[in-house]
């Protein structure tokens, strides 16, 4: 049985936009809070490289599709990820404040 809920594939970056992190979550605002809390932590990729600024996200209602999309995007080269981000967010604005709790 598949449940319909909210899932997000998202891309965060560091303050100078030189590193990208692709993830999946069922609670985007909570996950962004966790990334912010973990900044500088050597325990995680996003923490180690200060990837806590949201620049892109997609919404899904089925976890299977969200995971499939995350895996697809993770395989892409930086150039293709950049085009994806710029299709939604051409100025690379940090979207953290746009995500409601």
N, C-alpha and C positions, 0 to 999 in steps of 0.2 A: 504494500500500500504506500502510495506517495502522498505526502502532506504538502499542501500549498501554503507557503509562508513567504517571508521577505528574506532574500539573500542578495548579497552585493559582491561583485568583483570590483576591486578598486586598485588604484595606483597611487602610491605616495612617493614623495621625493624629499631630498634634504634641502636645507635653506638655499644653497646655491644651484639647485636643480641639476646636479651632476650624477646622481644615483637614483635609480628607479626600483621600487619594490611593488610587486603584484601580489595581492592577497584576496581571500574570500572570507566573508563573515555573514552572520545573521543579524548583526547589530552594528551598523556602521559607526554611529556616534560613540558607542562603548569601545569599539576597536581603535578608533582614532585617539580616544583618551588613553588607552593602553599603549599605543605607539608613542604618544607624548610622554607618558610616565617612564617608558623604557629608553628614552633617548640617551645615548652615550653608553648603554649597557652592552658589554661584549658578548652577552648570552644569545642575542638574536641578530640576524642580518639587519633588520630595520633599526634596531637600537644602535648597533655598531656604527652604522652609516647615517644616523640621524634622519631617517626617512619617516617623518611624522606629518608632512604637509600633503594633504589630499589634492590631487590634480585631475583625477578622473574616476568615475564609477559607473557601473551598470547595475540595474535592478533585475532580479529573477524571482520567480515564485517556486521554482523547483531546484533543490540543492544539486541534483545531478547535472542540470544545465549550467549552473554557476561554476561547479567544479570543472566541468568540461571546458568552459570558456576561460577560466583561470589558467588551466594547463596549456590551452592554445596560445594565450597571450604571453605566458612565460617563455615559450619557445621562440618568440619573435626576436629579431634584432632590435637594437635601440631605435633605429630609424623608423621602423614600422610602429613601434610603441609611441614614438613622438607624433607620428601622423594621427594615430588614434586619439591621443590626448588633445591635439590641436583641432580635431574634428568637433569636440565638445567645448574645449577651453583654449582658444587660440592664444590668449595672453599668459597661459600657465598661471592663472590666479590660484591662490591657495583656497580651496573650497571648504575647509574645515568649518567655517562659520555658517555655511549654507546648509549643513546637515543638522537636523533637529534631533534632540534627545528623545 
